[in-house]
Amino acid sequence: MRRAHDLIGLPVLTVDSGKQIGQVKDLMIDPEWNIRGIILEAKMWFSSLRYVPWDGVVAAGEDAVTIPNANVIVEFEQADECHAFLEGSHPIKGLPVVTIGGDKLGVVEDVYLTQDWGKQIVGYELSEGFISDLKEGRKWLPMPDSATKGEDAIIVPVHCSQEVEELFVSKEE
């Protein structure tokens, strides 16, 4: 599996010219927990946000994201149904994950995608706080059959409290 954080900061290169047209600043995630696109860093302070729809991405490798050409870049239109992973008014990172039964499972530190960078999110990396992370490590919650991203929390089914597993996090973070 690959982490969303592995994409953030990667250069975005065009296949047709090899030109770097920016870096990945954030990810747009839709209500079905799919990556809708990658948000590019703004080149100037007052420039509008631009993004590349996920279907415009040729590949997301270890060292760069490639797109066919600059024509796939679009101006960011406010997509109310989408949420940013890191930034924006209601980012996903930092939200608590709470069961319908009211049990807090942790706070979202990262989301995972399939190894081949498929667009579907397959799970959450959860933290219970810095000290807990040091003592016990972070936790992994496979993507439940239903998860509702609310304004202040992600709500998941009660059975998710039994599905949380230990997760090894490398020291290079």
N, C-alpha and C positions, 0 to 999 in steps of 0.2 A: 504494500500500500504506500501511497505517497501523501505527504502532508501539504496542506494549502500553503503553509509558511515556506515550503520549498520553492514555490512559484514567485513569491513576493521578492521584488528586487532584481529579478532576472532581466537581462536585456531582451528587447523585442526586435528581431531582425527580419527584414524582408527577403524572401527567397529570390525574387527577381533581380535585386541589385546588391544584396548583402549589406544594405544600409541599416544602421540601428535607428529606429524611429522612436525609441523611448525605453522605459523600464516598467515592469509590472508594479503598480502601486497597490492594487487591491483586487478583490474578486467580487463579482455580482452574483448573488445566489437567489434563485427563485423559490416560490412557496413549496415546490415539490422537491426541494433540496438538491437541485441541479445547478452547476455552474452555468450561468447565463453568458458571462463574458469576463474579460480582464480589463480593469481600469488602468489607463496609462497615466504616468506622472505628468503633471502640467509642466510645460516647457517654460512658461512665464507666469508671473504672479496673477495676472488678470485674464489669462487664457481660459477658455472653457474646458471642462473635462472631456476627455475622449476615451472611447473604449473599443475593444475588438470583440464582437460577438464570438462565442465559443466555437461556432461552426466555421468561423474564419481563421481559426488557428490550425496551422499545418501540423505542428508538433510542439510539445513542451518537453524539452530535454533537461539534462542535469545542469547545463550551462546557459541555455537560452531558450526563448520561445520564438518559433518561426511562424510567419504569416506569408501568404503568397505575394502580396504587394500592399502599398499604403492605401489602396482603394477600399480595403475592408475596414479601415478605421472610420468610426462614426462619432459624431458629436453626442455627448451624453444627454439623453433625454430623461427626464425624471421618470423612472420606472417604479411606480408606487408599490407594485407587488414584489419588487426585488429589494434585497438588503445587501449592504456591503459586509464583507467579512471583518475588516479592521476598523473602518472609519464610518463617517456619516452620522445621522441622527440616531439610528438604532442599530449599531453593529452587532454581529453575532458573537464575536470574541468578547469574553467577559460576562456573557449572560449566564445566569444560573440555570441548570437543568433540574427541573422539579417534576416528580411523578404526579399524576392526577390525585393520588392519595396524600400529597403534601410533603413527600420526602425529597429533600435536596440531595442530588447525586454528586454535585460538584459544579464548577464553573468552566465554560468552554474556553480552552486554551488554543485548540486547533481543530480542524476538520480533516478527514482523510478521504482520498479518492482512490480508485483502483490503480494498480501498478502502471497500467498503460495510459494514465491520465484521462480516464473516462470522466464524463461530466457529472456523474451521479456521486453524491457524498455517501460514503459507506459507513461512517462512524464519527464519533466525537472523541477528542482527547480532553479529559476532565481533570481539573485540579481542585483539591480541597484546601489549598493555601500553601504558602511557601514552606512552612515547617513540615506539614504533612507530605508535601512533595519530596522533601529531603529524607524523611523517615521511611515513608511507605511507597513513594513514587507516584506518578500520575496514574490515572485510570483510563480505560478504554470502554466506550459504550458503542456497540454495533448499532447502526442506524435502525431505529424501531420502525414497525409498520406504520405508525403515525407519530408525528411530532409537530407541534404547533409552535411557531415562532411568534411569541407575543411581544408586547412593548417592553416588558420587564423580565421575562423568563421564557425558556423553552419548556413546554409541557409535553411529557411523554407518558405512555401507559405505565401502570403500577408494576407490571412484571419486569420492567427495565431495571429495577433495583436488584434483581437476581442476575442480570446479564452483565453488570459492570465487572470488568476484569482488570488485573494489574497490567500496566504497560511499561515496558522498558523505554526510557528516554535517554538518548546518548548524551554524553557530557559536553559535546561540542556546541550546545545551544548557548 
